[in-house]
Amino acid sequence: MNHIQAKEPKGEWAVEARGLVKTFGDNRAVDGVDLNVRAGSIYGVLGPHGAGKTTTIRMLATLLKADAGSAKIFGRDTVKESQIVRQLIGVTGQYASVDESLSATENLVIFSRWLGLGRKEAKRKAEELLEEFGLSEAARRPLKNFSGGMRRRLDLAASLIAQPPLIFLDEPTTGLDPRTRSQMWETIRRLVNTGSTVLLTTQYLDEADQLADRIAVIDRGHVVAEGTVDELKASVGTSSLHLRVSEPRDIGNARRLVEQVLGAQSSVSSEAGKITAPMADADAITDLLIALRAEGISLSEMSVQKPTLDEVFLTITGQGVNHEAEAASAKEVTA
Amino acid sequence: MSQPTARTLKNHTSFGQTIRNSLTMAYRGLLKIKRTPEQLFDVTLQPIIFTLMFTYIFGGAISGDVASYLPIIIPGILVQTVIGTSVVTGVQLREDMDKGVFDRFKSLPIARIAPLAGALLADTIRYTIATVLTFTMGFIMGYRPEGGFGNVVLAALLVIACAWAISWIFAFFGVIARTASSVQGISMLVLFPLTFLSNAFVPVDTMPNWLQFFVKINPITHLVSAVRQLANDGTVGWDLSLSLIGAAVIVAVFAPITVRAYMRRT
């Protein structure tokens, strides 16, 4: 894949959306969304099912008219200059937008023809893309026999025919098995290396964590948080230390030492014998471990956990996770 | 991959591009027919079965014998079958629009009308198949049109053109309806009385006066008469003009509102 001049359309913003609103009946699916996506980056829109991610993408991709607000793609208005915007974007939908009854080659040839390629050119382009996405062998089979992963790859290939500088990926890995998923991630990273801008939506927090430079967290049609992955994590707080002692009778002592050395409240789940405490300063761990050894308390397990995007998400959207319940269910799994 | 260094961005679609886009869409329709030939059952089996059935059931009663009924029934069945096939356009359009692939059509910089125009264009293949089969069945059963081969072809083209025009009505239902089966339902409700309350199967003068009034203004009657005149006598009359005017009016009314409704859903 050669590279695409992302700067070619004017402006450094690939996407600028202001106050997008879309109402379906009584349901305000998107309720004033602002988004700014810098050209050449991967931008993640993260939210639970029904948060308004797909509706937002559909408005940005000219598939749906906003009830209020406006959006620009590389400085072009999505309503007034919709036909221009369509020349700058590629859209890969949540449900593969390819023709079921046709073969992979036929699909790509038809889309290529529509994008103005000649008959031969279209055929060559289709072959190139199928090769690149590892679909050459299945090129002639009807899509009915394609796996979910193959369908997604074909769908993505179809979005890349015109080498658009901006690509929308709506939940690109929903329903894929882990191996296909990481293949998809590789492909997405490669796209950005060639200069494309990617705006992807996902329900998977680790996916946003893995791929996105910046993330907007969206819930009930609102952007509830925006920033880099690290910023979002930092906003939730510090890492936490998890300890498990070998002898249950040591729990009391160990807990006293933890609170003394780290200078923070600890919590303990008695059955599992696990002590959890916030860890502001990693250096203090050395002191804690020395103190534990001096008291003759042996540990069976120790771990430090950085806040996950799950926690970020749940903290921001206010659907706070019930830690007790989570611990209980975790125990059931280990037991 | 080749690199389009300078993108030329245009916000309008030229007429030439609209035609090319529509033809590509029609090509897609043909590929789909090739891949799923079973969707041609209605246009292949219906002409054969209906022609056999109606001719042998009604032939003796209406015209005294089968041979003299053929010039009446073949144009009738032809019109009924081909016009009935145009319903499928709306049903398939609805099915297509419910699929993810329509999102891709809409996100591509192609003429907005192309997905509609192309689908309708591809369906003329179905009308052609139905037309050829009906005439062939008739021929096998002993139908020898007096008008000659050239006029039979003209009659066939007339029916195909009218079916294409009428398919815009069902395309409109297809765009506005919520499910494919409701398109089928509404369309049959409209079409069934229209094709039977005509001169397609029986002479009009056997009907009560009030029914004759409706039958005589029914556009299907005029189309059937036009086909009979062309195929059986090789003559062109007022019925042909009426059929063509009717078809033009339908397209003039339904093409714009269908496209408008489609755009609003785009």
Interface residues (C-beta under 8 A of the other chain):
Chain A: M1 N2 H3 I4 Q5 E8 P9 R58 A61 T62 L63 R76 E81 S82 Q83 I84 R86 Q87 L88 I89 G90 V91 G93 Q94 Y95 A96 S97 V98 D99 E100 S101 L102 E106 I110 F111 R113 W114 L115 E128 P142 A158 A162 Q163
Chain B: M1 S2 Q3 P4 T5 A6 R7 L9 K10 N11 H12 T13 N21 T24 Y27 R28 L31 K32 R35 T36 K99 G100 V101 F102 D103 R104 K106 S107 L108 P109 I110 A114 T266
